[in-house]
Amino acid sequence: MASICLTICGITTRVNLINDNGFHIAIKKRYRNFLNPTDNRRPDIDLFIKARNNGLNDIDALPSIEVANKTVRIKGNRFTCNIFRNNWFWKGNSTIEKNIYQFDTLLRLLYSHFLIKDGGFLIHACGINHKNNGYLFAGKSGSGKTTLARKSPFLNVLSDELVGLRLTGGKPLLMGTPFCGEFRKGGQPVSCVLNGIYFLNKDASPKLIPLPPSLALKKLFKLMLFFDKGSDSVINTQKLLRLAGRYLLNKKTYQINLAKKTSYKTILKMISHNGN
């Protein structure tokens, strides 16, 4: 059995592959920036995975997360996962198709749920770390997240697809993840204080447009990764709304219009006010 420790957004998951057959090599390659081989502590989540060559279902279905009988049940069309509380950590079992993209989907769902428990969430955005200042450029598919990532210095990109937000010591932190889009390079395992929130929009000329708090809250909430179902989903929805409000508290937000040819230097000048 091969075991791999991954630390993403401050949460460590030990992945135990029961029937490995080389699958750990693909996992280590994909998540190399987030491997934690020296962490001897008990992980936050201890996950035992049985990989199989075939998927569970032939019909594509929307993934879901449901809490029942104190067990977190994560379902996709090519994997299942049940996780339960074991004293002060979580332990679970999963059956999944031996496919790195299915594994990536499982991890996204897993972290989207457990981050909420820790006062955070995953959001569709490109995250940029510039001189230890975190800038969130949020947007749906096709809004320009990957285009922005490609303009930026590689080590500054926290992710071009999904980044984490967590409150630590009362400060909102922007956190890198390995969950990438078309950038296909993963992100950086870096956290920095959130210094600005921008909603991406394609336009012929670059421009910043201030947004009222109510509209910013609506936009932010729509871009959070959230698949919870059942009675627990109501509680977590309320948590997310409160969290979004705290991140936006005393923070100016903008729509940022960018053209395809807008340079990274120009973008830095646009956000030089540091979101204040």
Backbone as CSV, one residue per row, in Angstrom:
resi,resn,N_x,N_y,N_z,CA_x,CA_y,CA_z,C_x,C_y,C_z
1,MET,0.853,-1.199,0.000,0.000,0.000,0.000,0.884,1.243,0.000
2,ALA,0.619,2.162,-0.914,1.368,3.421,-1.000,0.598,4.519,-0.283
3,SER,1.312,5.330,0.500,0.687,6.437,1.216,1.325,7.757,0.782
4,ILE,0.485,8.748,0.562,0.933,10.070,0.127,0.230,11.112,0.978
5,CYS,0.991,12.064,1.531,0.396,13.159,2.309,0.340,14.423,1.456
6,LEU,-0.847,15.011,1.368,-1.047,16.255,0.638,-1.572,17.308,1.606
7,THR,-0.944,18.482,1.605,-1.441,19.595,2.420,-1.907,20.705,1.495
8,ILE,-3.208,20.977,1.540,-3.836,21.977,0.682,-4.667,22.899,1.564
9,CYS,-4.400,24.191,1.476,-5.135,25.195,2.271,-5.100,24.875,3.764
10,GLY,-3.961,24.352,4.223,-3.791,24.095,5.646,-4.397,22.807,6.144
11,ILE,-5.017,22.012,5.280,-5.622,20.732,5.655,-4.802,19.605,5.037
12,THR,-4.350,18.661,5.886,-3.529,17.551,5.416,-4.374,16.289,5.246
13,THR,-4.287,15.704,4.065,-4.961,14.441,3.769,-3.915,13.387,3.462
14,ARG,-3.989,12.265,4.186,-3.119,11.132,3.855,-3.907,10.198,2.944
15,VAL,-3.405,10.038,1.732,-4.036,9.180,0.738,-3.350,7.824,0.771
16,ASN,-4.104,6.775,1.144,-3.578,5.421,1.218,-4.164,4.611,0.065
17,LEU,-3.315,4.259,-0.897,-3.762,3.508,-2.068,-3.638,2.018,-1.783
18,ILE,-4.796,1.354,-1.650,-4.819,-0.060,-1.275,-4.246,-0.933,-2.388
19,ASN,-4.702,-0.722,-3.603,-4.157,-1.445,-4.757,-3.530,-0.430,-5.695
20,ASP,-2.305,-0.113,-5.422,-1.634,1.016,-6.051,-1.432,0.833,-7.558
21,ASN,-0.689,-0.181,-7.953,-0.385,-0.445,-9.367,0.164,0.792,-10.090
22,GLY,0.989,1.548,-9.395,1.628,2.705,-10.022,0.828,3.988,-10.015
23,PHE,-0.391,3.981,-9.459,-1.234,5.180,-9.469,-0.593,6.293,-8.653
24,HIS,0.200,5.930,-7.621,0.823,6.945,-6.776,1.792,7.820,-7.565
25,ILE,2.350,7.283,-8.645,3.294,8.063,-9.458,2.583,9.238,-10.117
26,ALA,1.395,8.974,-10.679,0.609,10.033,-11.310,0.169,11.072,-10.287
27,ILE,-0.184,10.611,-9.077,-0.620,11.534,-8.023,0.539,12.426,-7.573
28,LYS,1.697,11.827,-7.368,2.863,12.614,-6.937,3.269,13.636,-7.989
29,LYS,3.147,13.265,-9.246,3.506,14.196,-10.323,2.525,15.361,-10.380
30,ARG,1.235,15.057,-10.293,0.212,16.100,-10.411,0.239,17.062,-9.224
31,TYR,0.514,16.538,-8.023,0.418,17.358,-6.803,1.788,17.579,-6.158
32,ARG,2.838,17.576,-6.954,4.203,17.639,-6.430,4.461,18.858,-5.551
33,ASN,3.822,19.980,-5.858,4.049,21.186,-5.051,3.363,21.115,-3.695
34,PHE,2.442,20.162,-3.532,1.642,20.101,-2.307,1.889,18.823,-1.510
35,LEU,2.934,18.073,-1.887,3.318,16.886,-1.125,3.884,17.298,0.219
36,ASN,3.599,16.510,1.235,4.082,16.812,2.575,4.716,15.552,3.171
37,PRO,5.836,15.113,2.643,6.420,13.834,3.068,7.013,13.855,4.465
38,THR,7.288,15.040,5.011,7.955,15.121,6.315,6.989,15.318,7.471
39,ASP,5.673,15.373,7.166,4.686,15.610,8.223,4.369,14.284,8.925
40,ASN,4.871,14.137,10.157,4.661,12.895,10.916,3.442,12.969,11.835
41,ARG,2.750,14.082,11.824,1.553,14.198,12.642,0.424,13.371,12.039
42,ARG,-0.566,13.061,12.867,-1.745,12.407,12.326,-2.442,13.382,11.384
43,PRO,-2.826,12.950,10.196,-3.438,13.877,9.237,-4.829,14.306,9.676
44,ASP,-5.301,15.387,9.107,-6.676,15.824,9.377,-7.671,14.829,8.791
45,ILE,-7.326,14.274,7.621,-8.181,13.289,6.945,-7.311,12.103,6.542
46,ASP,-7.701,10.903,6.965,-6.985,9.681,6.608,-7.879,8.903,5.639
47,LEU,-7.497,8.884,4.361,-8.373,8.365,3.313,-7.762,7.124,2.663
48,PHE,-8.518,6.017,2.687,-8.096,4.771,2.070,-8.843,4.605,0.744
49,ILE,-8.077,4.448,-0.328,-8.653,4.444,-1.671,-8.388,3.118,-2.382
50,LYS,-9.456,2.562,-2.934,-9.337,1.397,-3.802,-9.562,1.863,-5.230
51,ALA,-8.515,1.818,-6.036,-8.616,2.264,-7.427,-8.975,1.083,-8.318
52,ARG,-9.841,1.324,-9.273,-10.248,0.275,-10.207,-10.161,0.808,-11.627
53,ASN,-10.071,-0.087,-12.563,-9.892,0.321,-13.953,-11.146,0.898,-14.580
54,ASN,-12.316,0.497,-14.101,-13.573,0.975,-14.667,-14.264,1.933,-13.722
55,GLY,-15.051,2.853,-14.287,-15.847,3.759,-13.480,-17.025,3.046,-12.850
56,LEU,-17.692,3.725,-11.914,-18.824,3.112,-11.231,-20.088,3.179,-12.065
57,ASN,-20.235,4.242,-12.838,-21.442,4.438,-13.635,-21.070,4.859,-15.047
58,ASP,-21.904,4.517,-15.981,-21.695,4.935,-17.362,-22.367,6.265,-17.666
59,ILE,-23.300,6.670,-16.809,-24.063,7.890,-17.045,-23.465,9.021,-16.208
60,ASP,-23.132,10.129,-16.849,-22.595,11.277,-16.124,-23.642,11.832,-15.178
61,ALA,-23.247,12.107,-13.961,-24.158,12.665,-12.962,-23.432,13.763,-12.213
62,LEU,-24.184,14.745,-11.757,-23.580,15.823,-10.992,-23.056,15.284,-9.673
63,PRO,-21.852,15.683,-9.272,-21.318,15.230,-7.985,-22.122,15.830,-6.840
64,SER,-22.083,15.170,-5.713,-22.840,15.651,-4.561,-22.143,15.290,-3.266
65,ILE,-22.452,16.058,-2.225,-21.933,15.810,-0.879,-23.119,15.829,0.075
66,GLU,-23.217,14.798,0.905,-24.335,14.729,1.837,-23.844,14.185,3.168
67,VAL,-24.353,14.758,4.247,-24.003,14.294,5.592,-25.177,13.506,6.139
68,ALA,-24.923,12.248,6.482,-25.971,11.380,7.030,-25.350,10.462,8.074
69,ASN,-25.993,10.377,9.238,-25.502,9.525,10.323,-24.030,9.808,10.649
70,LYS,-23.703,11.097,10.697,-22.361,11.579,11.040,-21.295,11.136,10.042
71,THR,-21.735,10.749,8.847,-20.811,10.359,7.784,-20.954,11.300,6.607
72,VAL,-19.828,11.795,6.097,-19.824,12.644,4.904,-19.733,11.723,3.687
73,ARG,-20.738,11.785,2.831,-20.789,10.931,1.654,-20.590,11.774,0.396
74,ILE,-19.530,11.473,-0.313,-19.195,12.200,-1.535,-19.395,11.255,-2.719
75,LYS,-20.157,11.713,-3.705,-20.479,10.847,-4.840,-20.179,11.538,-6.164
76,GLY,-19.653,10.765,-7.084,-19.487,11.188,-8.467,-19.861,10.016,-9.343
77,ASN,-19.868,10.208,-10.640,-20.259,9.085,-11.492,-19.161,8.037,-11.605
78,ARG,-17.932,8.386,-11.166,-16.835,7.426,-11.239,-16.115,7.242,-9.899
79,PHE,-16.746,7.661,-8.816,-16.168,7.426,-7.492,-17.224,7.578,-6.406
80,THR,-16.972,6.945,-5.270,-17.753,7.144,-4.057,-16.767,7.302,-2.907
81,CYS,-17.199,7.998,-1.865,-16.314,8.239,-0.729,-17.153,8.462,0.517
82,ASN,-16.860,7.733,1.579,-17.538,7.892,2.865,-16.503,8.229,3.929
83,ILE,-16.721,9.334,4.636,-15.762,9.806,5.640,-16.501,10.044,6.951
84,PHE,-15.913,9.578,8.056,-16.558,9.742,9.354,-15.548,10.271,10.366
85,ARG,-16.084,10.839,11.432,-15.247,11.410,12.490,-14.655,10.302,13.341
86,ASN,-13.335,10.342,13.560,-12.644,9.364,14.401,-11.854,10.140,15.446
87,ASN,-12.467,10.330,16.619,-11.906,11.196,17.649,-11.746,12.613,17.098
88,TRP,-10.481,13.100,16.970,-10.307,14.495,16.530,-9.876,14.601,15.070
89,PHE,-9.882,13.489,14.330,-9.586,13.567,12.907,-10.650,12.788,12.130
90,TRP,-10.536,12.802,10.818,-11.516,12.151,9.948,-10.872,10.977,9.229
91,LYS,-11.659,9.931,9.054,-11.172,8.722,8.389,-12.207,8.281,7.363
92,GLY,-11.728,7.803,6.207,-12.696,7.441,5.175,-12.195,6.393,4.207
93,ASN,-13.144,5.914,3.404,-12.864,4.928,2.370,-13.471,5.403,1.056
94,SER,-12.765,5.107,-0.025,-13.229,5.541,-1.338,-12.939,4.468,-2.380
95,THR,-13.853,4.346,-3.330,-13.627,3.534,-4.525,-13.676,4.477,-5.713
96,ILE,-12.662,4.412,-6.564,-12.547,5.404,-7.624,-11.931,4.775,-8.868
97,GLU,-12.315,5.303,-10.012,-11.656,4.889,-11.248,-10.216,5.374,-11.217
98,LYS,-9.309,4.525,-11.667,-7.887,4.880,-11.650,-7.607,5.891,-12.762
99,ASN,-7.934,7.112,-12.461,-7.852,8.203,-13.423,-7.526,9.465,-12.646
100,ILE,-6.455,10.167,-12.997,-6.013,11.322,-12.220,-7.050,12.437,-12.212
101,TYR,-7.858,12.530,-13.266,-8.882,13.578,-13.312,-10.037,13.268,-12.356
102,GLN,-10.370,11.984,-12.209,-11.389,11.608,-11.233,-10.877,11.836,-9.818
103,PHE,-9.610,11.527,-9.590,-9.007,11.774,-8.282,-9.008,13.265,-7.968
104,ASP,-8.711,14.085,-8.967,-8.702,15.532,-8.784,-10.102,16.042,-8.432
105,THR,-11.114,15.500,-9.097,-12.492,15.891,-8.794,-12.860,15.521,-7.366
106,LEU,-12.465,14.314,-6.945,-12.732,13.895,-5.570,-12.085,14.847,-4.577
107,LEU,-10.820,15.222,-4.824,-10.136,16.142,-3.907,-10.821,17.501,-3.857
108,ARG,-11.260,17.996,-4.999,-11.945,19.293,-5.023,-13.200,19.257,-4.157
109,LEU,-13.972,18.190,-4.288,-15.190,18.052,-3.490,-14.848,17.915,-2.013
110,LEU,-13.842,17.104,-1.731,-13.431,16.878,-0.352,-13.049,18.190,0.324
111,TYR,-12.204,18.976,-0.345,-11.735,20.221,0.260,-12.798,21.308,0.255
112,SER,-13.685,21.287,-0.708,-14.765,22.280,-0.700,-15.627,22.118,0.552
113,HIS,-15.816,20.873,0.990,-16.645,20.617,2.177,-15.892,20.893,3.472
114,PHE,-14.662,20.373,3.581,-13.949,20.480,4.857,-13.379,21.866,5.109
115,LEU,-13.186,22.651,4.067,-12.762,24.033,4.292,-13.850,24.850,4.983
116,ILE,-15.102,24.556,4.661,-16.209,25.272,5.304,-16.163,25.057,6.813
117,LYS,-15.827,23.835,7.232,-15.734,23.533,8.660,-14.645,24.367,9.329
118,ASP,-13.629,24.768,8.553,-12.521,25.553,9.089,-12.629,27.045,8.767
119,GLY,-13.828,27.471,8.411,-14.026,28.895,8.152,-13.461,29.365,6.832
120,GLY,-13.489,28.500,5.824,-12.981,28.885,4.515,-13.803,28.287,3.394
121,PHE,-13.339,28.475,2.183,-14.021,27.906,1.024,-13.112,27.972,-0.197
122,LEU,-13.478,27.221,-1.220,-12.816,27.290,-2.518,-13.654,28.154,-3.440
123,ILE,-13.001,28.932,-4.272,-13.724,29.825,-5.172,-13.081,29.809,-6.554
124,HIS,-13.909,29.889,-7.587,-13.423,29.937,-8.961,-12.736,31.284,-9.191
125,ALA,-11.424,31.249,-9.249,-10.670,32.497,-9.381,-9.224,32.198,-9.746
126,CYS,-8.583,33.203,-10.291,-7.131,33.200,-10.448,-6.572,33.973,-9.254
127,GLY,-5.661,33.345,-8.531,-5.054,34.004,-7.386,-3.639,34.437,-7.718
128,ILE,-3.305,35.678,-7.398,-1.976,36.223,-7.675,-1.342,36.691,-6.361
129,ASN,-0.104,36.279,-6.152,0.671,36.733,-5.003,1.746,37.688,-5.507
130,HIS,1.586,38.966,-5.198,2.569,39.966,-5.623,3.154,40.625,-4.390
131,LYS,4.398,40.326,-4.129,5.118,40.888,-2.984,4.378,40.607,-1.675
132,ASN,3.928,39.342,-1.545,3.224,38.863,-0.350,1.862,39.515,-0.154
133,ASN,1.341,40.132,-1.179,-0.030,40.633,-1.178,-0.869,39.751,-2.087
134,GLY,-2.034,39.313,-1.595,-2.877,38.413,-2.356,-3.989,39.144,-3.091
135,TYR,-4.136,38.844,-4.372,-5.170,39.469,-5.196,-6.036,38.378,-5.823
136,LEU,-7.320,38.487,-5.602,-8.288,37.508,-6.080,-8.973,38.040,-7.326
137,PHE,-8.819,37.321,-8.434,-9.482,37.682,-9.686,-10.509,36.596,-9.983
138,ALA,-11.744,36.836,-9.594,-12.781,35.812,-9.658,-13.549,35.882,-10.976
139,GLY,-14.005,34.722,-11.415,-14.790,34.706,-12.646,-15.157,33.295,-13.055
140,LYS,-16.230,33.187,-13.807,-16.664,31.883,-14.305,-15.783,31.470,-15.477
141,SER,-16.034,30.280,-16.023,-15.248,29.780,-17.153,-15.332,30.750,-18.327
142,GLY,-14.177,31.037,-18.927,-14.133,31.927,-20.077,-13.986,33.392,-19.745
143,SER,-13.870,33.716,-18.452,-13.779,35.128,-18.052,-12.363,35.684,-18.160
144,GLY,-11.359,34.785,-18.303,-9.993,35.263,-18.456,-9.037,34.863,-17.342
145,LYS,-9.423,33.893,-16.501,-8.561,33.490,-15.384,-7.228,32.913,-15.881
146,THR,-7.316,31.994,-16.839,-6.095,31.369,-17.351,-5.257,32.363,-18.152
147,THR,-5.918,33.239,-18.898,-5.195,34.274,-19.654,-4.382,35.142,-18.706
148,LEU,-4.973,35.514,-17.588,-4.264,36.313,-16.586,-3.090,35.525,-16.002
149,ALA,-3.313,34.244,-15.706,-2.254,33.413,-15.138,-1.051,33.335,-16.082
150,ARG,-1.317,33.227,-17.373,-0.233,33.116,-18.355,0.548,34.417,-18.499
151,LYS,-0.061,35.535,-18.177,0.638,36.825,-18.232,1.538,37.022,-17.012
152,SER,1.220,36.308,-15.928,1.875,36.537,-14.646,3.133,35.690,-14.503
153,PRO,4.103,36.141,-13.712,5.251,35.284,-13.394,4.773,33.985,-12.762
154,PHE,5.340,32.857,-13.176,4.854,31.542,-12.761,4.734,31.408,-11.245
155,LEU,5.755,31.846,-10.518,5.758,31.678,-9.069,4.750,32.580,-8.368
156,ASN,4.162,33.524,-9.091,3.150,34.404,-8.496,1.744,33.819,-8.576
157,VAL,1.575,32.770,-9.380,0.236,32.224,-9.624,-0.123,31.197,-8.560
158,LEU,-1.143,31.490,-7.766,-1.622,30.565,-6.743,-2.516,29.489,-7.349
159,SER,-3.205,29.806,-8.410,-3.997,28.882,-9.225,-4.695,29.707,-10.294
160,ASP,-5.038,29.065,-11.407,-5.805,29.771,-12.435,-7.252,29.301,-12.449
161,GLU,-7.630,28.446,-11.467,-8.964,27.846,-11.493,-9.697,27.931,-10.156
162,LEU,-9.069,27.424,-9.107,-9.672,27.426,-7.775,-8.633,27.835,-6.741
163,VAL,-8.953,28.812,-5.935,-8.087,29.194,-4.823,-8.885,29.073,-3.534
164,GLY,-8.163,29.014,-2.426,-8.816,28.925,-1.132,-8.796,30.254,-0.411
165,LEU,-9.833,30.482,0.392,-9.882,31.639,1.287,-10.155,31.119,2.689
166,ARG,-9.349,31.577,3.655,-9.525,31.174,5.054,-9.264,32.365,5.955
167,LEU,-9.977,32.398,7.055,-9.721,33.413,8.071,-8.763,32.819,9.100
168,THR,-7.611,33.454,9.279,-6.612,32.988,10.238,-6.184,34.166,11.100
169,GLY,-6.436,34.047,12.374,-6.106,35.149,13.275,-6.868,36.415,12.938
170,GLY,-8.079,36.244,12.417,-8.899,37.390,12.047,-8.561,37.988,10.700
171,LYS,-7.502,37.471,10.052,-7.088,38.002,8.751,-7.531,37.062,7.630
172,PRO,-8.066,37.618,6.549,-8.427,36.769,5.405,-7.194,36.409,4.597
173,LEU,-6.944,35.106,4.432,-5.788,34.638,3.676,-6.224,34.056,2.340
174,LEU,-5.478,34.400,1.311,-5.653,33.816,-0.011,-4.638,32.687,-0.126
175,MET,-5.103,31.477,-0.511,-4.257,30.293,-0.457,-4.219,29.572,-1.797
176,GLY,-3.028,29.161,-2.197,-2.864,28.448,-3.448,-3.358,27.015,-3.372
177,THR,-3.746,26.460,-4.505,-4.192,25.074,-4.590,-3.578,24.409,-5.831
178,PRO,-3.611,23.074,-5.875,-3.132,22.378,-7.073,-4.212,22.235,-8.134
179,PHE,-5.397,22.813,-7.887,-6.532,22.643,-8.795,-6.427,23.653,-9.933
180,CYS,-5.981,23.184,-11.079,-5.701,24.087,-12.186,-6.695,23.901,-13.321
181,GLY,-6.769,24.927,-14.166,-7.589,24.860,-15.366,-6.693,24.627,-16.567
182,GLU,-6.830,25.451,-17.580,-6.052,25.284,-18.812,-4.578,25.658,-18.626
183,PHE,-4.261,26.317,-17.516,-2.875,26.660,-17.211,-2.027,25.387,-17.092
184,ARG,-2.646,24.341,-16.515,-2.078,22.992,-16.438,-0.720,22.925,-15.743
185,LYS,-0.442,23.877,-14.889,0.825,23.852,-14.161,0.606,23.781,-12.652
186,GLY,-0.652,23.661,-12.258,-0.929,23.680,-10.835,-0.692,25.051,-10.262
187,GLY,-0.756,25.157,-8.943,-0.523,26.437,-8.292,0.631,26.336,-7.320
188,GLN,0.786,27.346,-6.497,1.869,27.388,-5.514,1.289,27.196,-4.116
189,PRO,1.985,26.422,-3.257,1.502,26.177,-1.886,1.816,27.371,-0.988
190,VAL,1.274,28.505,-1.342,1.583,29.768,-0.670,0.294,30.388,-0.147
191,SER,0.376,31.034,0.999,-0.760,31.805,1.511,-0.289,33.231,1.769
192,CYS,-1.165,34.183,1.502,-0.831,35.597,1.706,-2.112,36.343,2.064
193,VAL,-1.952,37.464,2.712,-3.116,38.244,3.148,-3.879,38.767,1.930
194,LEU,-5.185,38.543,1.930,-6.030,39.020,0.836,-6.027,40.541,0.821
195,ASN,-5.658,41.102,-0.334,-5.499,42.544,-0.407,-6.420,43.204,-1.425
196,GLY,-7.092,42.396,-2.234,-7.991,42.978,-3.220,-8.861,41.917,-3.876
197,ILE,-10.112,42.270,-4.153,-11.054,41.353,-4.800,-11.538,41.997,-6.094
198,TYR,-11.356,41.272,-7.194,-11.726,41.784,-8.511,-12.507,40.716,-9.273
199,PHE,-13.558,41.152,-9.950,-14.359,40.240,-10.762,-14.029,40.481,-12.227
200,LEU,-13.528,39.434,-12.871,-13.015,39.559,-14.237,-14.122,39.774,-15.259
201,ASN,-13.813,40.625,-16.221,-14.717,40.873,-17.337,-13.890,41.232,-18.572
202,LYS,-14.210,40.593,-19.687,-13.483,40.888,-20.928,-14.042,42.149,-21.573
203,ASP,-13.135,43.031,-22.006,-13.539,44.274,-22.646,-12.414,44.746,-23.556
204,ALA,-12.729,45.709,-24.383,-11.731,46.202,-25.344,-10.645,47.022,-24.678
205,SER,-10.953,47.644,-23.557,-9.965,48.482,-22.874,-10.012,48.222,-21.367
206,PRO,-8.862,48.249,-20.697,-8.816,47.992,-19.250,-9.481,49.107,-18.441
207,LYS,-10.215,48.681,-17.415,-10.921,49.660,-16.588,-11.336,49.009,-15.278
208,LEU,-11.336,49.801,-14.196,-11.833,49.359,-12.903,-13.184,50.004,-12.627
209,ILE,-14.166,49.198,-12.230,-15.494,49.703,-11.923,-15.851,49.283,-10.497
210,PRO,-15.987,50.228,-9.564,-16.351,49.867,-8.187,-17.710,49.177,-8.138
211,LEU,-17.834,48.185,-7.248,-19.089,47.446,-7.112,-19.693,47.709,-5.735
212,PRO,-21.013,47.868,-5.656,-21.657,47.988,-4.344,-21.554,46.667,-3.593
213,PRO,-21.489,46.698,-2.255,-21.304,45.474,-1.458,-22.331,44.382,-1.761
214,SER,-23.589,44.761,-1.968,-24.633,43.758,-2.207,-24.377,42.991,-3.504
215,LEU,-23.934,43.688,-4.537,-23.647,43.039,-5.813,-22.380,42.184,-5.701
216,ALA,-21.384,42.674,-4.979,-20.147,41.918,-4.780,-20.427,40.621,-4.024
217,LEU,-21.297,40.691,-3.013,-21.654,39.499,-2.236,-22.341,38.464,-3.129
218,LYS,-23.226,38.926,-3.968,-23.947,38.030,-4.887,-22.979,37.357,-5.849
219,LYS,-22.056,38.133,-6.406,-21.092,37.587,-7.356,-20.162,36.583,-6.671
220,LEU,-19.692,36.927,-5.480,-18.775,36.057,-4.752,-19.442,34.733,-4.411
221,PHE,-20.671,34.797,-3.966,-21.386,33.585,-3.550,-21.613,32.642,-4.736
222,LYS,-21.893,33.197,-5.902,-22.147,32.375,-7.089,-20.904,31.608,-7.537
223,LEU,-19.717,32.108,-7.187,-18.482,31.503,-7.666,-17.838,30.547,-6.665
224,MET,-18.460,30.374,-5.504,-17.950,29.421,-4.521,-18.222,27.997,-4.980
225,LEU,-17.280,27.100,-4.682,-17.475,25.686,-5.006,-18.278,25.054,-3.877
226,PHE,-19.473,24.578,-4.207,-20.380,24.088,-3.165,-21.303,23.035,-3.768
227,PHE,-21.217,21.812,-3.234,-22.021,20.712,-3.761,-22.852,20.029,-2.681
228,ASP,-22.944,20.621,-1.493,-23.664,19.979,-0.389,-25.147,19.831,-0.693
229,LYS,-25.691,18.683,-0.283,-27.109,18.419,-0.413,-27.656,18.012,0.954
230,GLY,-28.992,17.937,1.041,-29.613,17.490,2.282,-29.737,18.589,3.305
231,SER,-30.134,18.203,4.529,-30.408,19.181,5.584,-29.158,19.967,5.970
232,ASP,-27.993,19.320,5.899,-26.746,19.990,6.269,-26.399,21.125,5.313
233,SER,-26.898,21.056,4.097,-26.562,22.069,3.102,-27.097,23.443,3.495
234,VAL,-28.241,23.476,4.193,-28.813,24.750,4.636,-27.867,25.423,5.622
235,ILE,-27.340,24.633,6.559,-26.416,25.164,7.558,-25.149,25.684,6.889
236,ASN,-24.604,24.897,5.956,-23.376,25.307,5.288,-23.581,26.488,4.349
237,THR,-24.767,26.592,3.752,-25.079,27.757,2.925,-25.059,29.028,3.770
238,GLN,-25.640,28.942,4.962,-25.635,30.087,5.871,-24.208,30.439,6.290
239,LYS,-23.385,29.398,6.527,-21.976,29.643,6.884,-21.258,30.379,5.764
240,LEU,-21.485,29.931,4.530,-20.819,30.551,3.386,-21.232,32.007,3.221
241,LEU,-22.491,32.301,3.415,-22.962,33.681,3.302,-22.297,34.566,4.359
242,ARG,-22.212,34.044,5.585,-21.562,34.816,6.650,-20.076,35.013,6.349
243,LEU,-19.432,33.944,5.858,-18.015,34.045,5.526,-17.772,35.045,4.407
244,ALA,-18.604,34.978,3.370,-18.458,35.912,2.252,-18.606,37.350,2.741
245,GLY,-19.559,37.574,3.636,-19.762,38.904,4.188,-18.543,39.384,4.962
246,ARG,-17.903,38.467,5.707,-16.715,38.845,6.482,-15.539,39.185,5.570
247,TYR,-15.402,38.447,4.455,-14.315,38.744,3.525,-14.523,40.087,2.837
248,LEU,-15.766,40.455,2.650,-16.057,41.713,1.963,-16.120,42.900,2.924
249,LEU,-16.134,42.615,4.231,-16.246,43.680,5.227,-15.060,44.635,5.111
250,ASN,-15.360,45.911,4.971,-14.345,46.965,4.849,-13.383,46.743,3.683
251,LYS,-13.841,46.018,2.680,-12.998,45.736,1.523,-13.715,46.204,0.250
252,LYS,-13.111,47.146,-0.443,-13.689,47.594,-1.703,-13.508,46.511,-2.756
253,THR,-14.513,46.320,-3.580,-14.436,45.323,-4.639,-14.713,45.997,-5.980
254,TYR,-14.163,45.382,-7.027,-14.242,46.001,-8.348,-14.538,44.959,-9.426
255,GLN,-15.168,45.423,-10.474,-15.137,44.693,-11.732,-13.918,45.199,-12.481
256,ILE,-13.103,44.272,-12.966,-11.912,44.677,-13.702,-12.058,44.245,-15.156
257,ASN,-12.161,45.233,-16.019,-12.258,44.970,-17.453,-10.854,44.833,-18.033
258,LEU,-10.612,43.702,-18.700,-9.297,43.459,-19.276,-9.430,43.029,-20.729
259,ALA,-8.549,43.562,-21.556,-8.462,43.108,-22.944,-7.429,41.990,-23.019
260,LYS,-7.488,41.207,-24.072,-6.570,40.082,-24.207,-5.116,40.542,-24.195
261,LYS,-4.861,41.750,-24.703,-3.490,42.248,-24.797,-3.067,43.094,-23.596
262,THR,-3.944,43.222,-22.596,-3.566,43.993,-21.415,-2.378,43.334,-20.722
263,SER,-1.321,44.075,-20.493,-0.101,43.501,-19.926,-0.214,43.318,-18.413
264,TYR,0.631,42.453,-17.899,0.685,42.222,-16.454,1.086,43.503,-15.728
265,LYS,2.004,44.266,-16.316,2.434,45.533,-15.723,1.269,46.503,-15.603
266,THR,0.416,46.549,-16.632,-0.754,47.427,-16.593,-1.729,46.993,-15.506
267,ILE,-1.899,45.686,-15.369,-2.809,45.164,-14.339,-2.302,45.548,-12.947
268,LEU,-0.998,45.443,-12.730,-0.433,45.828,-11.435,-0.672,47.294,-11.136
269,LYS,-0.560,48.130,-12.157,-0.836,49.557,-11.958,-2.299,49.784,-11.605
270,MET,-3.200,49.012,-12.220,-4.624,49.174,-11.946,-4.972,48.826,-10.519
271,ILE,-4.266,47.837,-9.943,-4.604,47.389,-8.596,-3.655,47.973,-7.537
272,SER,-2.877,48.981,-7.922,-1.881,49.558,-7.010,-2.493,50.219,-5.795
273,HIS,-3.803,50.485,-5.843,-4.483,51.064,-4.672,-4.637,50.023,-3.579
274,ASN,-4.272,48.735,-3.862,-4.313,47.634,-2.885,-5.724,47.335,-2.400
275,GLY,-6.717,47.671,-3.197,-8.093,47.306,-2.835,-8.664,48.144,-1.721
276,ASN,-8.001,49.210,-1.325,-8.493,50.026,-0.208,-9.071,51.345,-0.689
